[in-house]
Amino acid sequence: MLNAIKGALIGIALVIPGLSGSIFAVVVGLYDRLLKAVNHFKEAPKQHAKLLVPVGLGAVVGVLLSTRAVLVLTNTWPLASYGFFIGLVLGIGPFVWRKLRQVTFRPWYLLLPVLGFAVIYGLAQVGGEKPENLIALTRLNGLGDGLTMAFAGVFAVALMAIPGISGSIMLMVINQYGTVYNAVAALGPSLSALLAGDWAKLAVRLQTVLLLVPFMMGAVVGLLIIAKIMEALLARYEGQVYYAVIGIVLAAVLILIQTGLQPYWPANGGLAAAATVLVSIVFGVLATMFLDRPAGK
């Protein structure tokens, strides 16, 4: 039961842009155990299933409970919402700093944040500059859409396996955040239509829900690939990995400013908007610092 609750908290973290589900797994003491369970599942399937099943089910519940709320917030109060998200991203600073202190500094390490920034920001420019609550796809219209969703699954899940990286932010980077979570939000209405016997409405809703099929297939592939890579990297080069995370975090903040704040910034009343954003950033930083406290403190 406790693992299911922890999984639900991780699921909520997956939905909130800027908050890392993997870093929350670290906070609740599950990250290393989850990596081990995924990488060595075949060696002891029953033992590892006792961890993966309740955590997975809890995460699904957490995602379903929080998805629509996040979409409503980003559409109704974009400046406050995105300011809070920026704060959530910046708030992982102390966590990253603790990791950097584990290795002796070398000048070439400065290339790692530059590389991390270039990769993530470059992908954002390829994806475009549209507001990230945009629902880019509402149904599968062909193989191209299926491949797009599969890539989104691989990309977001692979990167969010790195503690401190938000899978939601990574979906924003490639303009698929609104698409994925709109599809998740359609699960509830689909079930309601099924129970009510409204087959026409069910057929329409399922077209949106089906976007999750290639996304989940890509997510599984991404998880299987990155889990082994991360287990090896964190065992030998944990500090160096987090130098690259610095660049990824900075890119994520810039992307959020460009896509979440600039499109909604008022022509007049900029002072009030700035105050709203600054206050929201402070609350976001405090929230992440609280959630990212080392386990046991």
Helices and strands as residue ranges (DSSP letters): H 2-15, H 21-27, H 31-39, G 41-43, H 45-76, H 78-90, H 93-100, G 107-110, H 111-127, H 143-160, H 167-173, H 177-185, H 187-196, H 199-209, H 212-256, I 257-261, G 262-264, H 270-291
